[in-house]
Amino acid sequence: MSHPPGCCHPCATCLLCFYSCHWVTAKKRKGLKTTKCDYTWFLFLFCVFLFTLVWLYFAIIILNDFHNFNEFIFKQRKLWLDWSLVLLIATAVLITYSAALLVLALCLQLCGQPLKLHWLHKILLILSALVVAAAFTGLGIKWAEEWRSARISLQATGPFLHIGFVGGMTLLACPLASFIYRTHNTGLKVFLLLVYSTVMIVLYLAPLGITSPCIMEENQLPSKPALVGHRGAPMLAPENTLMSLHKAIDCDVQVFETDVMVSADGVPFLMHDEELTRTTNVQAVFPKRAALNSTAFNWTDLQQLDAGSWFLERRPFPTVQSLSAGDRYWVTKQKIPSLEQVLEAAKQSNISIMFDLRPENHSDYQSFVNATLEVILQSGIPLQQVLWLPDGFREQVKQQAPGIQQVYGRKRLQNEKEPLLRVNLPYQDMSSEEIRQYRQGNVSVNLYVVNQPWLFSVLWCSGVSSVTTNACQVLKEMKHPIWLLPSSTYLMIWIVVDCVSLLAILWAFLLLKKCSQGRRAAESETDVLLTKINSLMQE
């Protein structure tokens, strides 16, 4: 098999060595040809690469919510680990392996070499496909809302994915043209050209279906959403502690979002989990009672617990490593705060407080509501700074403390007797269009939990009122969405990208056609010369 210009024998040998996992000399390669089975494996390799690439995209998107997964695993296995690192490392290994094999295959095709994939690579590719399929299946079963997160992410990445896909498919023009000019199977040539042309036409027209709230004029951009600290500033301090509250205040957070429980002797305190094991040293202090519900402990017992050291030991976020020595010492002094202490700090700092009252299914829930209301009314905090989330006994709360702002964890109904003024929902539950409608109806919309700048940018462009976040220190620094494009500018980019791609594809096919013709002419001259030599020898 002849080689195109620029493809030396040592390079071809090395490429085939990595792809086929054995050393094949030039003499041995002459007898090797790419079979239909070999092309099938190449197609499978290409599909595995795309499959893994899609999973990489999903892995990056779900990082916004991965802390919830870490908490879920801890509740199930009592094991804390930042599983996002495991996810990213495993995904990086899979995508690097499949991408390296694909590049080798394309280079071999350009060099006119046979695509003899080794059986070990075949097994590893099948395993890669199975691992990614299992990951997608698990995502669909246990974390189905992340599919909606992926749809939202396309509003932030759609224009750039379009450019990337057009560029990637344009690069495939060279190996495709090389194969078409080498093969003598007319039917296969027509099929490949039809498939490639169809894909490119779809990609060229894809922006017709791409929508994003960030495709707008600069003067149409809504004001930046207010920040709500999710359990304070949990990336900078132990969640639901006074330190976390003060760190949130430093981040210009307007609302401190937290969770309230009531102790066995009637003292409301801050705690998210039903058990104390994740965020305190209860297993060391009360080992026999560690598995009990948080509400089973009295206030004296709760004050004996360390609510900060776990933060340094488990490092729930990478930001823990960058804490100063002073902050680390402050962390070790954190105790479980009472609602009274938090309300006093909120009153002095002029920050609002929004909370859930847990557990909702407790038999004494009404007494929890009464105890919480009593503390709020006695604290002297302006009631407009208190945002009430629990649905249980809401009417009683309205009667006893009408100044408290009611926040609802649902969308408004068609026949709503009393108009909703504030709603608090997962960010996956509201579309950009719904956010605009609520904004026009003067309904304040808070969405949770928003940690990544790309997601914050999409919601900012959509006009959301506020977002609940773990990363207040990151979102605080954002003065502008990550990107904002006027529709005319996006149209220009679309046209330029498509035109450049089309010209590059035409150039690749014409260039390789010329090379193919030159190679065939050289082969014909060689055949004529050999014929003359044979004739002379016979004479």
VOROVEX-988539 format. One record per residue (C-alpha): x, y, z; residue number from 1. Coordinates in pm, whole numbers, plus 32768, in hexadecimal, padded with zeros to 4 digits. Each point is the difference from the previous one (the first is absolute). Example, Ala and Ser with C-alpha at 12.3 -4.5 7.8 and 13.67 -1.06 7.14 Angstrom:
u:v:w:romar
84CE:7E3E:830C:1 .
8089:8158:7FBE:2 .
This chain:
u:v:w:romar
8000:8000:8000:1 .
8096:814E:7F9E:2 .
8028:8124:80E8:3 .
7F95:8163:7FC3:4 .
810D:8107:7FF8:5 .
8080:805C:8157:6 .
7FA9:7EB3:80A5:7 .
814F:7F59:8042:8 .
8028:7E8C:8046:9 .
8078:802E:816C:10 .
7ED4:80DE:8051:11 .
7F0E:7F09:7F66:12 .
80A4:7EE2:80BE:13 .
7FE7:80BA:814D:14 .
7E94:805E:7FCA:15 .
7FA2:7E9C:7FA8:16 .
80C7:7F82:812B:17 .
7F34:80CE:80F8:18 .
7EB6:7FAF:7F56:19 .
803E:7E8E:7FC7:20 .
80DE:7FC2:8134:21 .
810F:7F4E:7F37:22 .
8121:8067:7F22:23 .
7FB2:7FE4:7E8C:24 .
8118:803D:7F07:25 .
7FD0:8094:7EA7:26 .
8019:7EAA:7F5B:27 .
7EF4:7F6C:80E0:28 .
7F1B:812D:7FCC:29 .
7FF0:7FC4:7E88:30 .
7F25:7ED2:8037:31 .
7F1B:80A2:80FD:32 .
7EB4:8094:7F91:33 .
7EE6:80A8:80C1:34 .
7ED4:7F16:8005:35 .
7E90:8050:8038:36 .
802B:7F83:8165:37 .
811D:80F7:8033:38 .
7F26:811F:7F84:39 .
7EEA:7F8C:80E9:40 .
80EE:8018:8127:41 .
806C:815A:7F8F:42 .
7E94:806B:7FF8:43 .
7FD1:7F6E:815C:44 .
8134:80BE:8078:45 .
7F6E:8143:7F74:46 .
7EB2:7FC0:80AD:47 .
80AA:7FB2:814E:48 .
80C2:8146:7FE3:49 .
7EC1:80C7:7FC4:50 .
7F4D:7F44:8117:51 .
8119:804E:80F4:52 .
800F:8168:7F8A:53 .
7E8D:802A:804E:54 .
803B:7F6A:815A:55 .
811E:80F6:803A:56 .
7F0D:811A:7FB5:57 .
7F05:7F71:80F8:58 .
810F:7FD2:8107:59 .
8061:816E:7FE7:60 .
7E94:806D:8015:61 .
7FA7:7F32:8133:62 .
8125:8091:80C3:63 .
7F0F:8117:8061:64 .
7F38:7F07:80D1:65 .
810A:7F03:805E:66 .
8012:8066:816D:67 .
7EA0:7F71:8022:68 .
8083:7EB3:7F7E:69 .
811D:8005:80FD:70 .
7F04:803A:8118:71 .
7F24:7EE6:7F7C:72 .
8122:7F0A:8001:73 .
805C:8069:8163:74 .
7E9F:7FC0:807A:75 .
8002:7EA7:7F60:76 .
8165:7F8E:804C:77 .
807F:80F0:810E:78 .
8129:803D:7F18:79 .
8063:815E:7F97:80 .
80BE:802F:7EBB:81 .
7FFC:8106:7EF3:82 .
7F76:7F18:7EF7:83 .
8014:8111:7EF9:84 .
8179:7FC4:7FED:85 .
7FC4:7E8D:7FC3:86 .
7F01:8054:7EF4:87 .
80E1:80F6:7F4A:88 .
8137:7F23:8010:89 .
7F45:7ECE:7F7D:90 .
7F5D:80CD:7EEC:91 .
814D:809C:7F9E:92 .
80A1:7EA7:7FE3:93 .
7EE6:7F7E:7F22:94 .
7FF6:812F:7F1B:95 .
817D:800C:7FE1:96 .
8016:7E8F:7FA7:97 .
7EEE:8007:7EF8:98 .
807D:814A:7F71:99 .
8166:7F7D:7FE2:100 .
7F89:7EC9:7F49:101 .
7F26:80D1:7F19:102 .
8121:80E9:7FA8:103 .
80DF:7ED2:7FB8:104 .
7EF4:7F6C:7F1E:105 .
7FD4:8146:7F3F:106 .
8179:8026:7FD5:107 .
8018:7E99:7F83:108 .
7EEA:8048:7F08:109 .
80B4:8135:7F80:110 .
813F:7F32:7FDC:111 .
7F49:7EF0:7F44:112 .
8044:7EFA:810B:113 .
7F1E:7EDE:8065:114 .
7F20:8032:8132:115 .
8050:7EC4:80C3:116 .
7F7F:8047:815F:117 .
8094:7F19:8109:118 .
7F14:7F1E:80C4:119 .
8068:80A6:8148:120 .
7F8F:8152:7F7D:121 .
7EB9:7F62:7F92:122 .
7FBE:7F7A:815E:123 .
805A:814C:80A2:124 .
7F1A:80BD:7F11:125 .
7EDE:7F18:8052:126 .
8043:8030:8175:127 .
800E:817B:7FCF:128 .
7EB0:7FFC:7F50:129 .
7F68:7F2A:8115:130 .
8089:80E3:8113:131 .
7F73:8139:7F5B:132 .
7EB3:7F53:7FBE:133 .
7FEF:7F99:816F:134 .
804D:8167:8068:135 .
7EE7:8088:7F28:136 .
7F11:7EF5:8083:137 .
8055:8051:8168:138 .
7FD3:8172:7FB8:139 .
7EA8:7FBF:7F6F:140 .
7F8F:7F28:8124:141 .
808F:80B5:8130:142 .
8033:8163:7F85:143 .
7EFF:803A:7EEF:144 .
7FEC:8178:8039:145 .
815E:8021:7F6F:146 .
7F6D:7FBF:7EA7:147 .
7F4A:814A:802B:148 .
8145:80A0:806F:149 .
809D:7F8A:7EBA:150 .
7EE8:80A3:7F39:151 .
8035:8147:80B9:152 .
8176:7FEA:7FC3:153 .
7FC5:8000:7E88:154 .
7F85:8166:8025:155 .
815D:805B:807B:156 .
80CD:7F1C:7F1F:157 .
7F27:7FD7:7EC7:158 .
80AA:810B:7F27:159 .
815A:7F82:805D:160 .
7FA6:7E91:7FD7:161 .
7F89:8056:7EA2:162 .
8153:8098:7FAB:163 .
80B6:7ED7:809B:164 .
7F36:7EFA:7F45:165 .
8026:80B9:7EB6:166 .
8178:8015:803A:167 .
801B:7E90:8060:168 .
7F3A:7F86:7ED3:169 .
80CA:80E5:7F1E:170 .
8142:7F5D:8078:171 .
7F70:7EAD:7F9F:172 .
7FF4:8072:7E95:173 .
8171:7FA6:7FC8:174 .
7FF6:7E92:806F:175 .
7EAA:7FD6:7F5A:176 .
807F:8088:7EB5:177 .
8139:7F28:801C:178 .
7F2B:7EC8:802E:179 .
7F0F:8058:7EE7:180 .
8118:8036:7F05:181 .
80A1:7EB2:805E:182 .
7ED4:7F19:8006:183 .
7F6D:7F6A:7EC2:184 .
7EAB:7FB7:809A:185 .
7F18:80FF:7F59:186 .
7ED7:7FAF:80DF:187 .
80CB:803B:813A:188 .
8084:8149:7F75:189 .
7EA0:8081:7FBB:190 .
7F81:7F8F:8154:191 .
811A:80AB:80C1:192 .
7FDE:8142:7F38:193 .
7E87:8007:8039:194 .
8024:7FC6:8177:195 .
8115:8104:8023:196 .
7F44:8102:7F2E:197 .
7EBF:7FCA:80C7:198 .
80B4:802B:814D:199 .
80AB:813E:7F89:200 .
7EBB:8097:7F7D:201 .
7F58:7FB8:814F:202 .
8123:80A1:80B9:203 .
8002:812F:7F1B:204 .
7E8F:803A:8046:205 .
800B:7FA1:8172:206 .
7FFF:816B:807E:207 .
7E99:801B:7F85:208 .
7FA4:7F22:8128:209 .
80F3:8095:80FD:210 .
7F62:80E9:8100:211 .
80A5:80AC:8124:212 .
7F90:811A:80E5:213 .
8160:808F:7FE0:214 .
7FCE:804F:7E90:215 .
7F89:8162:8041:216 .
806A:8169:7FF0:217 .
80D2:808A:811F:218 .
7EF3:80FA:8064:219 .
7F01:7EE8:8026:220 .
80C9:7F47:810B:221 .
7F3D:7FEA:814B:222 .
80A2:8064:8148:223 .
80E8:7F06:80A7:224 .
7F45:7F00:80D7:225 .
8022:8025:8179:226 .
80C6:7EF0:80B3:227 .
7F69:7F1A:8107:228 .
8102:7F46:80D1:229 .
7FB0:7E8C:8005:230 .
8036:7FAB:8171:231 .
80D9:8137:8004:232 .
8147:7FEC:7F41:233 .
8046:7E89:800F:234 .
8135:8014:7F25:235 .
80A5:80EE:80F5:236 .
7F7E:7F86:8152:237 .
7F43:7EDB:809B:238 .
7E98:800B:7F8C:239 .
7EEE:8084:80E5:240 .
80F0:80A5:80F6:241 .
8030:8167:806E:242 .
814C:8005:7F46:243 .
7F4B:7F98:7EC3:244 .
7F06:811A:8037:245 .
8114:8103:8028:246 .
80BA:7F7F:7ECD:247 .
7EBD:801B:7F3B:248 .
7FD9:8168:8072:249 .
8163:8044:7F82:250 .
7F8F:7F7A:7EAC:251 .
7EEA:8107:7FEE:252 .
7EF7:7EF3:8026:253 .
7EA9:8098:803A:254 .
7F57:7ECC:8092:255 .
8087:7EEF:80E6:256 .
7F51:7EB9:7FA4:257 .
8008:7EF6:810E:258 .
7F4A:7EDD:80A1:259 .
7F66:8002:815A:260 .
7FB8:7EE0:80ED:261 .
7F7E:8006:8163:262 .
80B5:7F51:811D:263 .
7F59:7F10:80F4:264 .
7FDB:811E:80FA:265 .
7F69:80F2:7F04:266 .
812B:80CE:7F85:267 .
8005:8046:7E87:268 .
815E:7FCE:7F6F:269 .
80A8:7FED:7EAC:270 .
8032:7EAA:7F63:271 .
7FBD:7F71:7EA7:272 .
8025:7E87:802D:273 .
7F15:7F30:80D3:274 .
8137:7F65:809E:275 .
8127:80BC:8092:276 .
8110:7F19:7F7B:277 .
8066:80C3:7ECA:278 .
8032:815B:8093:279 .
805D:7FBE:816D:280 .
80D6:7F18:80D7:281 .
7ECF:7F58:8097:282 .
8099:7EA6:7FC9:283 .
811F:805C:80E9:284 .
7F30:80B2:8109:285 .
7EC3:7F2A:7FFE:286 .
8060:7EBF:7F47:287 .
7ECB:7F3F:8072:288 .
7F13:8116:7F95:289 .
80A9:8068:7EBD:290 .
7EF6:7F62:7F22:291 .
7EDE:80B3:80AE:292 .
7F3F:8118:7F5D:293 .
808D:815A:8041:294 .
7EC0:8061:80B6:295 .
803B:7EEE:8104:296 .
811C:80C8:80A0:297 .
7FC5:8115:80FB:298 .
80AA:8151:7FDE:299 .
8103:7FB5:810E:300 .
806F:7EC9:7F41:301 .
800D:80BA:7EB4:302 .
80E2:810C:8093:303 .
8104:7EF9:8055:304 .
8031:7FAC:7E91:305 .
810E:808A:7F1A:306 .
7F57:807C:7EC2:307 .
813B:8076:7F4D:308 .
8121:7F0A:8005:309 .
7F57:7F13:7F08:310 .
8023:8117:7EFE:311 .
817D:7FEE:8014:312 .
800B:7E84:8014:313 .
7F16:7FAA:7EDF:314 .
803A:8132:7F25:315 .
7EA9:8002:7F5B:316 .
8079:8104:7F07:317 .
8159:8040:7F65:318 .
7FF6:8162:808F:319 .
8043:7F75:815E:320 .
8170:7FD7:7FA5:321 .
8029:8176:7FCA:322 .
7F7B:806B:8158:323 .
80E5:80E0:80C9:324 .
808C:7F94:8150:325 .
7F10:80EF:80AE:326 .
7ED3:7F70:7F4B:327 .
806E:7E9E:8051:328 .
800E:8056:8170:329 .
7EAD:80AA:7FE7:330 .
7F73:7EC3:7F5F:331 .
8068:7F26:8129:332 .
7F3E:80E2:80F0:333 .
7EB0:7FDB:7F51:334 .
7ED6:7F79:80C0:335 .
7E9E:7FB3:7F90:336 .
7F56:8156:8008:337 .
7EA3:803A:8084:338 .
7F01:80B7:7F2A:339 .
8004:8115:8105:340 .
8177:8039:7FCD:341 .
7FD9:8006:7E87:342 .
7EDC:80F3:8008:343 .
80CA:80EB:80DD:344 .
8125:7FF6:7F0B:345 .
7F15:8031:7ED8:346 .
7F5A:812A:80AA:347 .
8150:80A7:8041:348 .
8079:7FC1:7E9C:349 .
7EB6:805C:7F5A:350 .
7FF4:7EB7:7F42:351 .
7EC2:7F38:7FC3:352 .
7FDA:7E97:806D:353 .
7F41:7EF3:7F43:354 .
7FD6:7EA6:8093:355 .
7F5B:7EAC:7FEF:356 .
7F7B:7F62:8140:357 .
805F:7E8F:8017:358 .
7F99:7EEA:800E:359 .
7EAD:8045:7F62:360 .
7F76:7EA6:8052:361 .
8048:8016:8176:362 .
7ED9:7FBE:80E6:363 .
804C:813F:80C9:364 .
8024:80DE:7ECE:365 .
7EFA:80FA:8079:366 .
80C1:8031:8143:367 .
8138:803B:7F2B:368 .
7F45:8112:7F45:369 .
7F8C:809E:8146:370 .
815E:7FF9:809A:371 .
8099:8096:7EC5:372 .
7EFB:8115:7FEA:373 .
8033:8054:816F:374 .
8178:802C:7FD0:375 .
7FCB:80D9:7ECA:376 .
7F06:80E5:80AC:377 .
80D8:8022:8138:378 .
8140:8047:7F3C:379 .
7F93:815A:7F98:380 .
8071:7FCC:7E98:381 .
7F29:80BD:7F01:382 .
7F0D:7EFC:7F81:383 .
8038:8066:7E96:384 .
8160:7F72:8026:385 .
7F70:7EA4:8046:386 .
7FA4:7F27:7ED3:387 .
7F26:7ED6:805F:388 .
8020:7EC7:7F26:389 .
7F45:7EE5:80BA:390 .
7EA7:7FAE:7F78:391 .
7F88:7F5C:8141:392 .
7F1B:80E2:80D3:393 .
8045:8127:7F16:394 .
7EAD:809C:8047:395 .
804B:7FFD:8174:396 .
8149:80B3:7FBD:397 .
7F4F:8107:7F2E:398 .
7F0C:8046:811A:399 .
8100:8010:811A:400 .
810F:80B9:7F3D:401 .
7F67:80A6:7ECC:402 .
8140:80C5:7FC0:403 .
80CB:7EC9:7FAC:404 .
8039:7FD9:7E8A:405 .
7F6B:7EBE:7F7A:406 .
80D0:7F41:7F02:407 .
7F62:7EE0:7F3F:408 .
80AE:7ECC:7F79:409 .
7F15:7FDD:7ED9:410 .
7F8F:80B5:7EC9:411 .
7ECA:80D8:8005:412 .
7EB2:7F5E:7FAE:413 .
7EFE:8074:7F03:414 .
7EF2:8045:8106:415 .
80E9:808B:810C:416 .
7F2F:80A1:8114:417 .
8123:80C5:808B:418 .
810D:806C:7F08:419 .
815C:7F78:8041:420 .
8109:8108:8036:421 .
812D:7F19:802F:422 .
8052:7EA5:7F7F:423 .
812C:7F23:804D:424 .
803C:7EE5:7F08:425 .
8114:7F21:7F74:426 .
80A2:80A8:7ED6:427 .
7F99:7ED8:7F25:428 .
7E8E:8046:803F:429 .
7FE1:814F:7F4F:430 .
803E:8054:7E95:431 .
8085:8150:7F8C:432 .
7EA6:8055:7F7B:433 .
7F5A:7FB7:8151:434 .
8104:80D5:80B3:435 .
7FAC:8123:7F18:436 .
7E8A:7FD3:803F:437 .
8030:7FFD:8179:438 .
80DE:8132:7FE6:439 .
7EF3:80B9:7F3C:440 .
7F04:7F9C:810D:441 .
80E1:8090:8113:442 .
8038:7EA6:8099:443 .
8156:7FD7:809F:444 .
80A1:7EBC:7F85:445 .
811C:7F5B:80C1:446 .
80A1:7ECD:7F65:447 .
80E7:7F06:80AB:448 .
8115:7F89:800C:449 .
80CF:80C6:7F04:450 .
8179:7FDC:8020:451 .
8096:800E:7EA3:452 .
8035:814B:7F48:453 .
7F69:7F77:7EBC:454 .
7EB8:7FB0:80B2:455 .
7FFD:814C:80B7:456 .
8034:80AF:7EB2:457 .
7ED6:7F53:7F5D:458 .
7F1C:8053:8126:459 .
8082:8166:8009:460 .
7FA7:802D:7E90:461 .
7EAB:7F62:8042:462 .
7FB5:8104:810C:463 .
7FF0:7F2E:813E:464 .
7FE1:80CC:8141:465 .
80F9:7F3C:80D5:466 .
80BB:7EB7:8015:467 .
805F:7F23:8125:468 .
8170:7FA4:7FE9:469 .
811E:7F4D:80AD:470 .
80FB:80D2:7F3E:471 .
7FA7:8160:806B:472 .
8171:8065:7FF3:473 .
8009:7FA3:7E8D:474 .
7EB5:8094:7F90:475 .
8043:813E:80C5:476 .
8124:8050:7F17:477 .
7F33:7FDB:7EC2:478 .
7FB4:815A:7F76:479 .
7F72:7F7E:7EBB:480 .
7F7D:7EB7:7F6E:481 .
8111:7F23:7F6F:482 .
7F8B:805C:7EA4:483 .
7EFC:80E3:7F68:484 .
7FCF:8016:7E87:485 .
7F1B:80E3:7F38:486 .
7F38:7F33:7F05:487 .
80A7:80B3:7EDC:488 .
815C:7FA2:8080:489 .
7F99:7E96:8030:490 .
7F72:7FF8:7E9D:491 .
814C:807F:7F79:492 .
80C5:7EF9:80C3:493 .
7F16:7EF1:7F81:494 .
802D:8065:7E92:495 .
817A:8027:8019:496 .
802F:7EAD:80AC:497 .
7F2A:7F4C:7F00:498 .
80AD:80A6:7ED8:499 .
815F:7FBC:8083:500 .
7FA0:7E97:8042:501 .
7F73:7FCF:7EA2:502 .
8136:8095:7F5E:503 .
80E5:7F26:80D7:504 .
7F40:7EC5:7F9D:505 .
8010:8057:7E8E:506 .
8174:804B:801D:507 .
8041:7EB2:80AD:508 .
7F48:7F38:7EF6:509 .
80A8:80BA:7EE0:510 .
815B:7FE2:809B:511 .
7FE1:7E8D:8043:512 .
7F6E:7FC8:7EA5:513 .
8135:80A2:7F6D:514 .
80E0:7F2A:80DE:515 .
7F3F:7ECA:7F9A:516 .
8024:8051:7E90:517 .
8175:803E:802C:518 .
8028:7EB7:80B6:519 .
7F46:7F43:7EF2:520 .
80D6:80A4:7EEF:521 .
813A:7F9B:80BC:522 .
7F7D:7E9D:8023:523 .
7FB3:7FF4:7E89:524 .
815F:8077:7FA7:525 .
8092:7EFA:80E9:526 .
7F2C:7EF0:7F5C:527 .
8071:8070:7EA0:528 .
816D:8002:806D:529 .
7FE3:7EA4:8097:530 .
7F5D:7F81:7EBE:531 .
811F:8088:7F2D:532 .
8102:7F65:80E8:533 .
7F50:7EAF:7FE9:534 .
7FF6:801B:7E82:535 .
8174:804F:7FEC:536 .
8052:7EDF:80E5:537 .
7F35:7F11:7F2B:538 .
80B3:8078:7EC4:539 .
